[in-house]
């Protein structure tokens, strides 16, 4: 068994330090696409050391590899660094060699942040599942593009029984963006008991209720939020100080809870005075195993 195979075997047996030493040894033995790629993957995905990972993977890419693995790793690092143009180039190269779901998704993220929304919508759709986060991203792109009818049709089709269903509050959030407040309220109410109350989504819920003149439910939601937060504050005050829970930690938590409670107390006045709460929208990077020679994922050794 060669060094790379021994390293992968140890890694799969959770012998992490020993595996890392062998991945490094493989590079010393032969500084080629396979050894550089695999060590870069370890640094990026396991060590979260972007600097070491990008140095290694750039060296591998300079060898003009015939595999898409190095380009997916490079694109992922650029996404992490928010270097969107560089990510776009690396991921387009990856797809030209061999399309993969990860490259399509990450390329959509890069397009989104570059303001190329048509391309972002297209690439999100290519890998979107049933009512999942990627479909959510696709619908967000349609809204930003002004393709409102299409966006609503796709949002209306979201299925709460889907395996990767994004969640009721997230669906409600997009309905707020569409100014479909009755639909938003429907989904906020569906998720109301299951989600931890948070000023962000409660504020969006209150806004939808205000826009439909549902003042009684507005008051009820706020009152319940204030009461629950008050209970959390009292529980926090009773917490005993321990080695991993200092007086400073306790004080900071209580201050945070009290700030949230004050937000609830002022929320109706804020919304009724004309404040429009903005959508929080974040994209995420995806990845996979890109280890050459990984038998678990049926990856062959690198072939030139």
N, C-alpha and C positions, 0 to 999 in steps of 0.2 A: 504494500500500500504506500503510495507516495505521500509527500508532506501535506499537500492540499486535502487529500482524502482523510488522512489522520486528523487534520484540523477540523474538518466538517463533522467527523464522527464524534470527536470530543465535544464540539459545540452542541450537537444534538443530545449528548449525554449530560449537558449542563456543566461540563468542565470548562468554564469560560476562560479562565486565565491561561490554562494549558493550551486551549484552542487558539487563543490570541497569539501566544508565543509561536505556535506553528504557522499561523497565517503570516506572521512577520518573517519567520524563517523561510517560507516559500518565496517571498520577495527577494530575500538575500540570495537564495539559490538560483532564481531565474526571474529577472525583472521584466516580466512579460504581461500581456493583457490579462491573463487569468489571475495571476498572483496579485497584481495591482488592483484589479477589479474587486476581488474577494476581500482583500484587506480594507479597501475603501468602503465597501459595504458594511463591514464590521464597525469601522470607525463612525460611519454615518448613522446606522440603525441601532447599534448596540452602545457605542461610546458617546454618541451625539457630539462628536468632535468634528464640526464642519470643516475646520481649517485643514486638519490632516487628511480628511476624506477627499476634499476637493483637489488637494495637491496630488494625491495618488491617482484619482480618476482622470484628471486632466492629462497626466502622463500616459495613462492607458488610451485615452481618446486620440492623443497625438500619433498613436500607432495605427490609426484608421481601422479600428476593429470591425469585423464583419458581423458582430452580434449587437443587438439593441441594448443589452444589459448595461454597458458603461454609460450609454447616453441617457438611460432612464435614471441611473444613479446621479449623473451630473445634473439632469433636469430637476430632480428632486431637491438636490442641494441648492440650486438656484431659486427654486420656489421657497425653500426655507429662508433664504437670504433676501427674499423679495426682489430678486434681480429678474424681473419679468421678461425682458427682451432676450437675455441670455438663456433663460428657461425655455422660451418659445423656440429658439434655434435648436437647442439640444433635443427637445422632445419631437420636433418636426423631423429631425434626423433619425431619431429612434423609430418613429412610425414609418419612415421611408424604408427602413431595414425590415422591420416586422411590427405590425400594429399590435398594441396591447391595451387592455382596459385602463391600466395605470397611466400610460402615456397620454391616452385620450383625455382622461379626467384632468390630469395635471396641466395639459396643454390648454384645456378649457379655462382652468384657473388663471393661467398666464394671460390668455386672451381677455378675460374679464378685467383683470387689473390694468391691462393696457388700453382698456376702453373699446376693444374690438368685440362688441357685444353680439353681433351676428355670428361670428365664428365661435364665441364662447357658448352661445345657445346651441349651436350645431354640435359641438363636441361634447357638451354635457349630455345632450339627448342620445348620442351614440352609445353611452354606457349607463344611462339612467335605468333604474329598476322600477318596480311597482311602488310608487308613493314614498320613495326613499330620499335621502339628502341630495343626491345628484339630480333627481327630478325636481326637487325643491329649487336647486340652483338654476336649473333650466327655466322654470317658471319665473324666477326672479329676473333672469335676463329678458324674458319676453315682456315683463312689466316695464323694465327700463327702456326697452325698445319701443314701447307704446303699442305693442301687439296685445291689447287688453282682452279682446274677445277670445283669442287663442289661449291666453294665460288663464282666463277664468274657466274655460272648458277643461283644461288640463288639471286645474286645481279642484274643480268639481268632481273629477274622477278619482281623487285621492281616496285610498281604501285603508281604514284604520285596522283592518285585519291582515294587512300585508306583513310579511315577515320583517321587512326593514322599514316599516312605517315610521316616518320622521317624528310624529307626535302631534297631538291635537293643538297645542299652543302655537307651534310653528305654522300649522295650516291656518289657524286664526290670524296670525301675524300677516300672512300674505293677503288674506281677504281684506284686512285693514288697508294694505297698500293699494288694493283695487277699489277702495271705498265701498266695498260690499259689507256693510256693517252688520246686517242681520245674519249673514253667513258667518261672519267673524264671531259674533256673540254665541251662535250655535256651537262653534268649536271651542271657544273659551270655556263655555259651560261644561262641555264634554271633558275637558282636561282639568277643570277647576279643583276637583277633590284629589286628583292624583299627583298634581304638580306642587312642589314647595312654593309657597307664595313669595314673590319677588317683585320689588317696586317696578322693574322694567315691564314685565308682562301685565301686571295689575294696572299700570298706567295706560297701557294699550287697550286693555279691557274696558277701563273707565271711559276712555276716549270713544270707543265704539258705542257704549251705552249712552253717552252724552249725545252723540250724533243721531241716535234713534229716540232721544227724549225719554229714556228709561231711567228716570231719576230714582225711583224706589230701589231698583236693583243696584244702582250706583252706590247709594248709601249703605245698603246691606253688605256689599262686597268690601267697601272701605272699613266698615265697622268690624267685620270679621277679621280683616287683615290687621287692624289695630289691636284687637283683642289677642290674636295669636302671637303677634310680635311682643306684646306686653308680657305674655306668659314666657316667651323665650328669654326676655330680659330678666325676669324674676328667677328663672332656672339658672341663667348664667351667673347671677349674683350669688347663688347658693353653691356654685362649683367650688370644690376644695382645691387648694394650690398643691401641685405635685411637681415632681422633677421635670416632667415634660409639659407642664401647664403652669406657667409662672404668673405672678401678679400682673406683670405687664401684658401677657397674653389675655388674661381675663379682662383687664381694663380696656384693651383694644377691641375685644369682642363686644363688650357692653356698649362702647361708644358707637361701634358699627351698627348694632341692633337699634340703638336709640336714634341714630341718623335715619335708618330705614323707617322707623315708626313715625318720625317727624315728616318724612316724605309722604307717608300715607295720610297723615293728618292734614297736610296742605294740598293733597292731590286734586280734590274736587275743585277747589278754588283755582288751582293752576289750569286745569283743563277747561273750566267754564270761562276763564279769562281769555281763551283763544290759543293756548299752547297746543302745539301738535307734536306728540311724541314720535321721534324718529325710529325707524326700523334698525335693529342691530343685525347686521348681516356679515358673516365671516365665511371665507372659503377655507378649505383644508387640503392638505397634501396627502396623497395616497401612495402606497408603495407595495412591494412584494419581495419575495426571495429572488435575489439576482446572483446567487452563488453558483459559479461554474462547478459542476461535479456534484451537485446536491442530489442525492438519490431519492430523498423523500419527495422532491418536486420534479423528479425526472429531468433534471438539467444535465446535459452532457458536459464533458470537459470542453474547453474552448478549442474550436477548430478554426485555423486561419482561412 
